[in-house]
Amino acid sequence: MAGLVLAERFSGRREECAALLPIRRVSALEQIVTRMRGAGVRDILVVTGDHEGMIRKEAVRLGCSAIFNPAYESGMYSGILAGVREIQGYAESFFLMYSGAPLVKTATYKSLINAFYECSGNPDIVYPSFGGLRGNPPLIGRAMIDPILAWKGESGLRGLLAEYSHSSMEAPTGDRAIMLRIDTTEGYADLRRYAKYEAFPDEEECGELVMMAGTPARAVRHMRVVARCGMLISDALEKSGVKLNRDLLLSACLLHDLAKGEKFHEAKGARWLRKMGYKEVAELVASHKDLPRGSVGGEAEILYLSDKITDGETVSTLSERLKEMEERFNPNGGALSAARRRIKRASGIQRRIEKITGISLGEMLSCKGATTDARAVFQVLSE
């Protein structure tokens, strides 16, 4: 398997080099190489053109091969041809990556590899998709090398790949970075913003993740209400000087019941999120049902409390939740004992938060007092 990175020119910003633009203190090219190698791709070829000397130096520093495309002014397809000629003798498959799309996650590369090799007969092309739209990079099989080299049709690679739509497939991903590119000044700014928080899937990515996981609709609605409660509680704490990672909290709230309906759903959901590269979110998801002994403060406790006060889509009080559980469970059974223990832990968290903020939990969730209607919680947040 090989990686083919097109780093010839920067559409719309010729005075700068996309591959060398910094993103979180390293070049875009280093971001690509590091993430691709994390998926097991060792042989990475960088095609240069404009800024050839600087890009070659960076490619060599990163342990990559570099090849100059003298025809780079004629368009991107010339660079594809130059790269494919270099790998045609040995590559069984290759990623075709544009250097202006540097933040595709390692987990996304892995999912494309798995889709390619696990599919019966191996497709010619596997595209990553997000929200039903295809993004970068496609994984292309060896069977496409000769057609690429022989193609004389219009629209370059896009036209060629359209001819092979019958032998291609899509691999859905929760990675919005497959759609982000440094084509413009605005695009570069968007990428840099995204890079700061990419460890915590945003609301759009969370929506894709729950869809991929097949999370029941009622669980998705529950998680949204828990998220609103969590954000309102964190608002009150931050006004009192408590520093919190709201991006982490929001992601965990929106994903904590990702595997609802499965046995040990919190552990299964956490494992799946770790596989997707969201390790910090996974830790909160793993502990949302039962906080480990000794855990005090922070996002994990807010998620825990928000989940315990939310019954389905209805926000309640802990005493009301406990009363409901006492009516539902066998008074001598282990389920009720566990429920009482969880509610007791949540009550301690609530008291500590109310002491810090100086207001009741009901006041945090609604200016008019305790909120029992989930729609009211949504309204409070929107205001």
C-alpha positions in Angstrom: 0.0 0.0 0.0 1.2 3.5 -0.8 0.3 7.1 -0.2 0.4 9.5 -3.1 0.4 13.2 -1.9 -0.1 15.9 -4.4 1.8 19.0 -3.2 2.4 20.8 -6.5 0.6 24.1 -6.1 -1.9 26.0 -4.0 -5.1 26.9 -5.8 -6.1 30.5 -5.2 -3.0 31.4 -3.1 0.0 30.9 -5.4 2.2 33.0 -3.2 2.0 30.4 -0.5 2.6 26.7 -0.4 -0.3 24.6 1.0 1.9 21.6 2.0 4.1 23.9 4.2 1.4 26.0 5.8 1.5 25.5 9.6 -1.4 23.7 11.4 -0.9 23.2 15.2 2.8 24.0 14.9 3.7 21.5 12.1 3.3 21.7 8.4 0.2 20.4 6.6 2.4 17.8 4.9 3.6 16.5 8.3 0.0 16.3 9.5 -0.8 14.1 6.5 2.3 11.9 6.8 1.9 11.3 10.5 -1.8 10.4 10.2 -1.3 8.2 7.2 1.6 6.3 8.8 -0.5 5.8 11.9 -2.8 3.7 9.7 0.1 1.6 8.6 1.0 3.2 5.3 4.8 3.4 5.2 5.5 4.2 1.5 4.5 7.8 0.9 5.4 9.6 -2.3 5.1 13.4 -2.5 4.6 15.0 -5.9 6.2 18.5 -6.1 5.9 21.3 -8.6 5.7 24.9 -7.4 8.0 25.5 -4.4 9.8 22.2 -5.3 12.9 22.8 -3.2 11.1 23.6 0.0 8.6 20.8 -0.4 11.3 18.2 -1.3 13.3 19.2 1.8 10.2 18.7 4.0 9.3 15.4 2.4 12.8 14.1 2.9 12.8 15.2 6.5 9.6 13.2 7.0 11.1 10.1 5.4 9.1 10.3 2.2 10.1 10.0 -1.4 9.7 13.1 -3.6 9.2 13.4 -7.3 9.1 16.6 -9.3 6.3 17.0 -11.9 7.7 19.4 -14.6 4.2 19.7 -16.1 2.5 20.9 -12.9 1.3 24.1 -14.7 -0.9 22.0 -16.9 -3.1 20.9 -14.0 -3.5 18.3 -11.2 -3.9 15.3 -13.5 -0.3 15.7 -14.6 0.8 15.2 -11.0 -1.4 12.2 -10.6 0.2 10.6 -13.7 3.7 11.4 -12.4 3.0 9.8 -9.1 1.2 6.7 -10.4 4.0 6.0 -12.9 6.3 5.8 -9.9 4.2 3.4 -7.9 2.7 1.3 -10.7 5.4 -1.5 -10.3 4.5 -2.4 -6.8 1.4 -0.7 -5.3 -1.5 -3.0 -4.6 -3.5 0.1 -3.6 -2.8 3.7 -2.9 -4.3 6.7 -1.2 -4.6 9.8 -3.4 -4.3 12.7 -1.1 -4.3 16.5 -1.9 -1.9 18.3 0.4 -4.5 20.9 1.1 -6.7 18.4 3.1 -4.3 17.6 6.0 -6.5 16.8 9.0 -8.1 13.5 7.9 -7.9 11.3 11.0 -5.8 8.1 11.2 -9.0 6.3 12.1 -10.5 7.4 8.7 -7.5 6.0 6.8 -7.9 2.7 8.7 -11.6 2.5 8.0 -10.9 2.9 4.2 -8.3 0.2 4.4 -10.7 -2.1 6.2 -13.5 -1.4 3.7 -11.2 -2.1 0.8 -9.8 -5.4 2.0 -12.9 -6.7 3.7 -15.2 -6.2 0.7 -15.6 -9.4 -1.3 -13.6 -9.0 -4.5 -12.1 -5.7 -3.5 -13.7 -2.6 -5.1 -11.6 -0.5 -7.5 -12.1 2.7 -5.4 -13.3 3.4 -1.8 -14.3 6.9 -1.0 -14.7 8.3 2.6 -18.1 10.0 3.0 -19.6 12.4 5.5 -23.2 13.4 5.5 -23.7 11.5 2.3 -21.0 13.5 0.5 -17.6 12.1 -0.7 -14.4 13.6 0.5 -10.6 13.1 0.6 -8.8 10.8 0.2 -10.0 8.0 -2.1 -8.3 4.6 -1.7 -7.6 3.3 -5.2 -6.9 -0.3 -6.2 -4.2 -1.5 -8.5 -6.8 -2.3 -11.2 -7.2 1.4 -11.7 -3.5 2.2 -12.5 -3.6 1.3 -16.2 -6.9 3.2 -16.8 -5.4 6.3 -15.0 -2.3 6.2 -17.2 -4.3 5.7 -20.4 -7.1 8.2 -19.7 -7.6 10.9 -22.3 -11.1 12.0 -21.4 -12.4 15.3 -19.9 -12.6 16.4 -16.3 -9.3 14.7 -15.4 -9.4 12.2 -12.6 -13.0 13.1 -11.7 -14.1 12.1 -15.2 -12.2 8.9 -15.1 -13.5 7.8 -11.7 -17.0 8.6 -12.8 -16.6 5.9 -15.4 -15.9 3.4 -12.7 -18.7 4.3 -10.3 -20.1 0.8 -10.7 -17.0 -0.7 -9.1 -16.6 1.8 -6.3 -18.0 2.0 -2.8 -18.3 4.5 0.1 -17.1 4.1 3.7 -19.1 6.4 6.0 -17.1 8.3 8.6 -17.7 10.7 11.4 -14.7 12.7 10.3 -15.7 16.1 9.0 -12.1 16.8 8.0 -12.5 14.8 4.8 -14.5 17.8 3.6 -12.1 20.6 4.7 -9.5 22.0 2.3 -7.0 24.9 2.2 -8.2 26.2 -1.1 -8.8 29.7 0.1 -7.9 32.0 3.0 -11.2 31.2 4.6 -10.6 27.5 4.1 -7.3 27.7 5.9 -8.8 29.6 8.7 -11.6 27.0 9.1 -9.0 24.2 9.1 -7.0 25.9 11.9 -10.1 26.4 14.0 -11.1 22.8 13.5 -7.6 21.6 14.4 -7.9 23.1 17.9 -10.9 21.0 18.8 -10.7 17.9 16.5 -10.2 15.5 19.5 -13.8 16.3 20.4 -16.4 15.6 17.7 -18.7 18.6 17.1 -22.5 18.4 16.9 -22.4 17.6 13.2 -19.9 14.8 13.7 -21.7 13.4 16.7 -24.8 13.2 14.5 -22.9 11.1 11.9 -21.4 8.9 14.6 -24.7 8.0 16.2 -26.1 7.3 12.7 -23.1 5.0 11.9 -23.6 3.2 15.3 -27.3 2.7 14.7 -28.2 4.4 18.0 -31.9 4.2 18.7 -33.8 7.5 18.0 -35.1 7.7 21.5 -31.5 7.5 22.9 -30.4 10.2 20.5 -33.2 12.5 21.8 -32.2 11.6 25.4 -28.6 12.5 24.7 -29.5 15.9 23.3 -31.5 16.8 26.4 -28.6 15.6 28.6 -26.3 17.9 26.5 -28.5 20.9 27.1 -28.5 20.2 30.8 -24.7 19.7 30.8 -24.1 23.0 29.0 -26.4 24.9 31.4 -24.7 23.5 34.4 -21.2 24.2 32.9 -22.4 27.8 32.2 -23.1 28.3 35.9 -19.8 26.8 37.0 -17.8 28.8 34.6 -19.5 32.0 35.8 -18.2 31.0 39.3 -14.6 30.6 38.0 -14.5 26.9 37.3 -12.5 26.1 34.2 -14.1 23.3 32.0 -13.5 21.8 28.6 -17.0 22.5 27.1 -16.1 20.9 23.8 -15.2 17.6 25.6 -18.4 17.8 27.7 -20.7 18.5 24.8 -19.2 15.6 22.8 -19.5 13.2 25.7 -23.1 14.2 26.4 -24.1 13.8 22.8 -22.5 10.4 22.6 -22.8 8.8 26.0 -25.6 6.4 25.0 -24.1 5.7 21.6 -24.4 1.9 22.1 -27.7 2.0 24.0 -29.5 -1.3 23.8 -26.3 -3.3 23.9 -25.1 -5.1 27.0 -22.6 -2.9 28.9 -23.4 -0.2 26.5 -21.2 2.3 28.2 -18.1 0.1 27.7 -19.0 -0.8 24.2 -19.6 2.8 23.2 -16.3 3.8 24.7 -14.4 1.1 22.8 -15.9 2.2 19.6 -15.0 5.9 20.2 -11.4 4.9 21.1 -11.2 3.1 17.8 -12.4 6.3 16.1 -9.6 8.2 17.8 -11.7 10.0 20.4 -9.9 8.8 23.6 -10.9 11.6 26.0 -14.5 11.4 25.0 -14.4 7.7 25.4 -13.2 7.9 29.0 -16.3 10.0 29.9 -18.7 7.7 28.0 -17.2 4.7 29.9 -17.9 6.3 33.3 -21.3 8.0 32.7 -23.3 5.1 34.2 -21.0 4.5 37.2 -18.3 7.0 38.1 -15.1 5.3 39.3 -14.5 5.6 43.0 -12.4 8.7 43.7 -13.5 10.6 40.6 -14.2 14.2 41.8 -15.1 17.3 39.7 -14.9 18.2 36.1 -16.7 17.1 33.0 -17.3 13.5 34.1 -19.4 14.6 37.1 -21.4 17.0 35.0 -22.2 14.3 32.5 -23.1 11.9 35.3 -25.4 14.3 37.0 -27.0 15.5 33.8 -27.7 11.9 32.8 -29.2 11.0 36.2 -31.7 13.9 36.2 -32.8 13.1 32.7 -35.4 10.4 32.3 -35.8 9.8 28.6 -36.5 13.3 27.3 -37.8 14.6 30.6 -35.7 16.5 33.1 -36.6 15.7 36.6 -35.2 15.9 40.2 -33.0 13.2 41.7 -35.6 12.5 44.4 -38.3 12.1 41.7 -36.0 9.7 39.8 -35.3 7.7 42.9 -39.0 7.4 43.7 -39.7 6.2 40.1 -37.0 3.6 40.4 -38.3 2.4 43.8 -41.7 1.8 42.2 -40.2 0.0 39.2 -37.6 -2.3 40.7 -37.9 -5.2 43.1 -37.3 -3.7 46.6 -34.9 -6.6 47.4 -33.1 -6.7 44.1 -29.7 -5.6 43.0 -31.0 -3.2 40.4 -32.7 -0.9 43.1 -29.6 -1.1 45.3 -27.4 0.1 42.3 -29.9 2.8 41.5 -29.9 4.1 45.0 -26.1 4.2 45.0 -26.0 6.1 41.7 -28.6 8.6 42.9 -26.7 9.1 46.2 -23.5 9.8 44.2 -25.4 12.3 41.9 -26.9 14.0 44.9 -23.4 14.6 46.3 -22.3 16.1 43.0 -25.4 18.3 42.9 -24.8 19.7 46.4 -21.1 20.4 45.6 -22.1 22.3 42.4 -24.8 24.3 44.1 -22.3 25.3 46.8 -19.8 26.5 44.2 -22.3 28.4 42.1 -24.5 29.7 45.0 -27.7 28.7 43.1 -29.9 25.6 42.9 -29.8 23.1 40.1 -33.3 24.2 39.1 -32.1 27.8 38.7 -29.3 26.6 36.5 -31.7 24.8 34.2 -34.3 27.5 34.2 -34.6 31.1 35.4 -38.1 30.2 36.6 -37.0 27.2 38.7 -36.8 23.5 38.1 -37.6 22.4 34.6 -39.5 19.2 34.0 -40.2 19.7 30.3 -37.3 18.9 28.0 -38.5 21.5 25.5 -38.0 24.2 28.1 -34.4 23.2 28.5 -33.9 23.6 24.8 -35.5 27.0 25.0 -33.3 28.1 27.9 -30.2 27.2 25.9 -31.3 28.9 22.7 -32.0 32.1 24.6 
